Amino acid sequence: MNQVSELGFFVLLAKAGSLAAAAREMNVTPSAVTKRLSSLEDRLGVRLLNRTTRRISLTNEGEIYLHHAQRILTDIADMEGLVAHSRTTPKGLLRINAPLGFGRSYIAPVASEFMQLYPEVEIQLTLTDRPISLPDEAIDIAIRFGEIPDSRLFARKIAANRRLLCAAPGYLKRHGRPATAAELSGHQCIVLRQNDATYGLWRLSKDGKTENIRVSGKASTNDGEVALKWALDGHGILMRAEWDLARYLRSGRLELVLEDYATPPADIYAVYLEKLNISAKVVAFLDYLQESFLPERQERDDNPSIW
């Protein structure tokens, strides 16, 4: 077996964390994985992994081997990408990460259309409740809201988006409508705890002045869909992205609050690593994703634009 294949085998094995998990990933028996690992160690003349019945751990030599194996495999992928740059037909595995709710409602349908348009592309869509790190994870494109803090990443703006404050008409009838940001502290607010955002602290701006308002209420959650359902049920005031609220604002089930205040930016971006900018599948998906959010496309699909 060639050495490049062995590098890939060892990287997969280290990531899997156990011989059994690696065997499932490779669709072979654990004994086959053990035999292949022993053959690699015999050829190198060193022990790369410490084995127990449940897990494996890297030896010092194993850490060195893994570090260089990952670098070499990345260099090979970059080289092949450069050689294949002139190919116009996107193909291969495209790995995408997106937030849970937005991924289900918007990215998944776009991915489905894209696979029909480009049959040679496979898509692996991972939905998470917090962003993952592209440089550290095997992800080609990640969907993000607001500012992009990692300077190692490139970002393309997919659509404009805002965070809005809203509440159900029933809640506003019972508790009144706040006139200033400061009055939020006296209201029931549905607090959404996601990512690394400061819990229960809302930042609002007006006339060049920014206020950090500490809000609270009897309802809090780390799931955006749950928070939205509670707002619809009249449990309090919610700050949520426009894409999530638009249909309920149009129907009147939710009403805007403090419309004259601005909230932190929530524009939608697709972020990717520089080296992947040359990949035909990445470029094609970014183009298709951006086009799917154009107002004329939304109208053509009989799905009114929310932006």
C-alpha positions as CSV (number, residue, x, y, z in Angstrom):
1,M,0.0,0.0,0.0
2,N,1.4,3.4,-0.9
3,Q,2.7,5.9,1.7
4,V,0.1,8.6,0.9
5,S,-2.7,6.0,1.7
6,E,-0.9,5.1,4.9
7,L,-0.8,8.8,5.9
8,G,-4.6,9.1,5.4
9,F,-5.2,5.9,7.3
10,F,-3.2,7.2,10.3
11,V,-4.9,10.6,10.3
12,L,-8.3,8.9,10.2
13,L,-7.3,6.6,13.0
14,A,-6.1,9.4,15.2
15,K,-9.3,11.4,14.7
16,A,-11.5,8.4,15.3
17,G,-10.0,7.9,18.8
18,S,-10.3,4.1,18.9
19,L,-9.6,1.1,16.7
20,A,-13.3,0.1,16.7
21,A,-14.4,3.6,15.6
22,A,-11.8,3.7,12.8
23,A,-13.0,0.2,11.7
24,R,-16.6,1.5,11.4
25,E,-15.5,4.6,9.5
26,M,-13.5,2.4,7.0
27,N,-16.1,-0.3,6.9
28,V,-13.6,-3.0,7.8
29,T,-13.1,-5.3,10.9
30,P,-11.2,-4.0,13.9
31,S,-8.6,-6.8,13.4
32,A,-7.9,-5.4,9.9
33,V,-7.3,-2.0,11.4
34,T,-5.0,-3.5,14.0
35,K,-3.1,-5.4,11.4
36,R,-2.6,-2.4,9.2
37,L,-1.4,-0.2,12.1
38,S,1.1,-2.9,13.2
39,S,2.4,-3.1,9.6
40,L,2.9,0.6,9.6
41,E,4.7,0.6,12.9
42,D,6.9,-2.3,11.9
43,R,7.9,-0.5,8.7
44,L,8.8,2.7,10.7
45,G,10.4,0.7,13.6
46,V,8.5,2.8,16.2
47,R,5.3,2.6,18.2
48,L,2.8,5.3,17.1
49,L,-0.1,4.6,19.3
50,N,-0.7,3.4,22.8
51,R,-3.7,1.0,22.8
52,T,-6.3,0.1,25.5
53,T,-9.5,-1.8,25.1
54,R,-11.5,1.4,24.7
55,R,-9.3,4.1,23.2
56,I,-6.0,4.9,21.7
57,S,-3.5,7.7,22.5
58,L,-0.5,9.1,20.5
59,T,3.0,8.4,21.5
60,N,5.6,11.2,21.0
61,E,6.5,9.6,17.7
62,G,2.8,9.3,16.8
63,E,2.3,13.0,17.4
64,I,5.2,13.9,15.1
65,Y,3.9,11.5,12.4
66,L,0.4,12.9,12.7
67,H,1.5,16.5,12.4
68,H,3.6,15.9,9.3
69,A,0.9,13.5,7.8
70,Q,-1.7,16.3,8.0
71,R,0.6,18.8,6.5
72,I,1.6,16.5,3.6
73,L,-2.0,15.6,2.8
74,T,-3.0,19.2,2.8
75,D,-0.2,20.0,0.4
76,I,-1.3,17.2,-1.9
77,A,-4.9,18.4,-1.8
78,D,-3.7,22.0,-2.7
79,M,-1.6,20.7,-5.5
80,E,-4.4,18.7,-7.0
81,G,-6.7,21.7,-6.7
82,L,-4.3,23.8,-8.6
83,V,-3.9,21.2,-11.3
84,A,-7.7,20.9,-11.6
85,H,-8.4,24.6,-11.5
86,S,-9.2,24.7,-15.2
87,R,-12.0,22.1,-14.8
88,T,-15.3,23.9,-15.1
89,T,-17.6,21.2,-13.8
90,P,-17.9,21.1,-10.0
91,K,-17.4,17.6,-8.5
92,G,-16.5,15.9,-5.3
93,L,-17.4,16.2,-1.6
94,L,-18.5,19.7,-0.4
95,R,-18.7,20.0,3.4
96,I,-20.9,22.8,4.7
97,N,-21.6,24.0,8.3
98,A,-24.6,26.2,9.2
99,P,-26.6,27.2,12.3
100,L,-29.4,24.8,13.1
101,G,-32.6,26.8,12.3
102,F,-31.2,28.7,9.3
103,G,-29.6,25.6,8.0
104,R,-32.8,23.6,8.1
105,S,-35.0,26.4,6.6
106,Y,-32.7,27.9,4.0
107,I,-29.3,26.1,3.4
108,A,-30.7,22.6,3.1
109,P,-33.2,23.5,0.3
110,V,-30.4,25.3,-1.6
111,A,-28.1,22.4,-1.2
112,S,-30.8,20.1,-2.6
113,E,-31.2,22.2,-5.7
114,F,-27.4,22.5,-6.1
115,M,-27.0,18.7,-6.1
116,Q,-29.6,18.3,-8.7
117,L,-27.8,21.0,-10.8
118,Y,-24.4,19.4,-10.3
119,P,-24.9,15.6,-10.0
120,E,-21.1,15.0,-9.5
121,V,-21.1,17.0,-6.2
122,E,-21.8,15.3,-2.9
123,I,-22.8,17.5,0.0
124,Q,-22.2,16.9,3.7
125,L,-24.3,19.5,5.6
126,T,-23.6,19.7,9.3
127,L,-26.0,21.8,11.5
128,T,-24.7,23.0,14.8
129,D,-25.9,25.3,17.6
130,R,-22.5,27.1,17.7
131,P,-19.9,27.9,15.0
132,I,-17.1,25.5,14.4
133,S,-13.5,26.6,13.5
134,L,-12.7,26.1,9.8
135,P,-9.0,26.0,10.3
136,D,-9.4,23.1,12.8
137,E,-12.3,21.2,11.2
138,A,-12.8,19.6,7.8
139,I,-15.3,22.1,6.6
140,D,-15.2,23.9,3.2
141,I,-17.9,26.5,3.7
142,A,-19.5,27.8,6.9
143,I,-22.5,30.1,7.2
144,R,-22.1,32.8,9.8
145,F,-24.1,35.8,11.0
146,G,-22.6,39.2,11.8
147,E,-19.0,40.1,12.0
148,I,-16.3,37.5,11.1
149,P,-13.6,37.6,13.9
150,D,-11.1,35.1,12.4
151,S,-8.7,37.0,10.1
152,R,-7.6,33.7,8.5
153,L,-11.0,33.4,6.8
154,F,-12.4,34.9,3.7
155,A,-16.1,35.8,3.7
156,R,-18.7,36.5,1.0
157,K,-21.8,38.4,2.0
158,I,-24.8,36.3,1.0
159,A,-27.6,38.6,2.2
160,A,-28.4,41.6,4.3
161,N,-30.0,40.8,7.6
162,R,-31.0,42.5,10.8
163,R,-31.7,41.5,14.4
164,L,-35.2,42.8,15.4
165,L,-37.0,43.2,18.7
166,C,-40.6,41.8,18.7
167,A,-43.4,40.5,20.9
168,A,-46.8,39.0,20.4
169,P,-49.7,41.4,20.4
170,G,-51.2,39.7,23.5
171,Y,-48.0,40.3,25.5
172,L,-47.9,44.0,24.5
173,K,-51.6,44.4,25.4
174,R,-51.0,43.0,28.9
175,H,-47.6,44.6,29.7
176,G,-47.4,47.7,27.4
177,R,-44.9,48.6,24.7
178,P,-41.4,49.8,25.8
179,A,-40.6,53.3,24.5
180,T,-36.9,53.3,25.3
181,A,-34.2,50.7,25.5
182,A,-33.9,51.2,29.3
183,E,-37.5,50.1,29.7
184,L,-36.6,46.6,28.5
185,S,-35.2,45.8,32.0
186,G,-38.7,46.1,33.3
187,H,-40.2,43.6,30.8
188,Q,-40.2,39.9,30.5
189,C,-37.6,39.2,27.8
190,I,-37.0,35.8,26.3
191,V,-33.2,35.3,26.6
192,L,-31.5,33.2,24.0
193,R,-28.1,31.8,25.0
194,Q,-26.1,30.8,21.9
195,N,-22.5,30.7,20.8
196,D,-20.3,32.9,22.9
197,A,-22.6,35.9,23.2
198,T,-22.9,37.5,26.6
199,Y,-25.9,35.9,28.3
200,G,-28.9,38.3,28.7
201,L,-27.0,41.5,27.5
202,W,-28.7,43.3,24.6
203,R,-26.8,46.1,22.8
204,L,-29.0,48.8,21.2
205,S,-28.0,52.0,19.5
206,K,-29.8,55.2,18.6
207,D,-28.6,58.7,17.6
208,G,-24.9,57.6,17.9
209,K,-25.4,56.3,21.5
210,T,-25.1,52.6,22.3
211,E,-26.7,51.1,25.4
212,N,-26.0,47.7,26.9
213,I,-29.2,46.6,28.6
214,R,-29.3,43.7,31.0
215,V,-32.5,41.8,30.3
216,S,-34.2,38.9,32.1
217,G,-37.4,36.9,32.2
218,K,-38.9,33.6,33.2
219,A,-38.1,32.1,29.8
220,S,-34.6,31.4,28.5
221,T,-33.2,28.7,26.2
222,N,-30.3,27.9,23.9
223,D,-32.6,26.9,21.0
224,G,-33.8,29.6,18.6
225,E,-37.0,27.8,17.5
226,V,-38.0,27.3,21.1
227,A,-37.4,31.0,21.9
228,L,-39.5,32.0,18.8
229,K,-42.4,29.6,19.9
230,W,-42.4,31.2,23.4
231,A,-42.5,34.7,21.8
232,L,-45.5,33.6,19.7
233,D,-47.2,32.3,22.9
234,G,-46.8,35.7,24.5
235,H,-44.1,35.0,27.1
236,G,-42.1,38.1,26.4
237,I,-40.0,40.3,24.1
238,L,-37.5,38.5,21.8
239,M,-34.4,39.6,19.8
240,R,-34.1,37.5,16.8
241,A,-32.8,37.6,13.2
242,E,-35.1,39.0,10.6
243,W,-35.0,35.8,8.5
244,D,-36.6,33.9,11.4
245,L,-39.3,36.6,12.2
246,A,-40.4,37.8,8.8
247,R,-43.4,35.5,8.2
248,Y,-44.8,36.2,11.6
249,L,-44.4,39.9,11.3
250,R,-46.2,39.8,8.0
251,S,-49.0,37.8,9.4
252,G,-49.3,40.0,12.5
253,R,-48.6,37.2,15.0
254,L,-45.6,39.3,16.1
255,E,-45.1,43.1,16.3
256,L,-41.9,45.1,16.2
257,V,-40.7,46.8,19.3
258,L,-38.3,49.8,19.5
259,E,-38.0,50.0,15.7
260,D,-36.0,53.2,16.0
261,Y,-33.1,51.4,17.7
262,A,-30.3,49.5,15.8
263,T,-29.0,46.1,17.0
264,P,-25.7,44.4,16.4
265,P,-25.1,43.4,12.8
266,A,-26.5,40.1,11.6
267,D,-25.7,40.0,7.9
268,I,-25.3,36.5,6.5
269,Y,-21.9,35.4,5.3
270,A,-20.4,32.3,3.8
271,V,-16.8,32.0,5.1
272,Y,-14.1,29.8,3.7
273,L,-10.3,29.3,3.8
274,E,-8.1,31.1,1.2
275,K,-6.8,27.8,-0.3
276,L,-10.4,26.7,-1.1
277,N,-11.1,29.7,-3.2
278,I,-9.7,27.8,-6.2
279,S,-12.1,24.9,-5.9
280,A,-14.8,24.8,-8.6
281,K,-17.4,23.2,-6.3
282,V,-16.8,25.9,-3.6
283,V,-17.0,28.8,-6.1
284,A,-20.1,27.4,-7.8
285,F,-22.0,26.8,-4.5
286,L,-21.1,30.3,-3.2
287,D,-22.5,31.8,-6.5
288,Y,-25.6,29.7,-6.3
289,L,-26.2,30.4,-2.7
290,Q,-25.9,34.2,-3.2
291,E,-28.2,34.1,-6.2
292,S,-30.8,32.2,-4.2
293,F,-31.2,35.1,-1.8
294,L,-31.7,37.7,-4.5
295,P,-35.2,39.4,-4.3
296,E,-36.0,38.4,-7.8
297,R,-35.2,34.8,-7.1
298,Q,-37.4,34.8,-4.0
299,E,-40.3,36.3,-6.0
300,R,-39.8,33.8,-8.8
301,D,-40.0,30.9,-6.4
302,D,-43.2,32.4,-5.0
303,N,-41.5,32.9,-1.7
304,P,-41.6,36.6,-0.8
305,S,-38.2,38.1,0.1
306,I,-37.6,38.5,3.7
307,W,-34.5,40.7,3.4
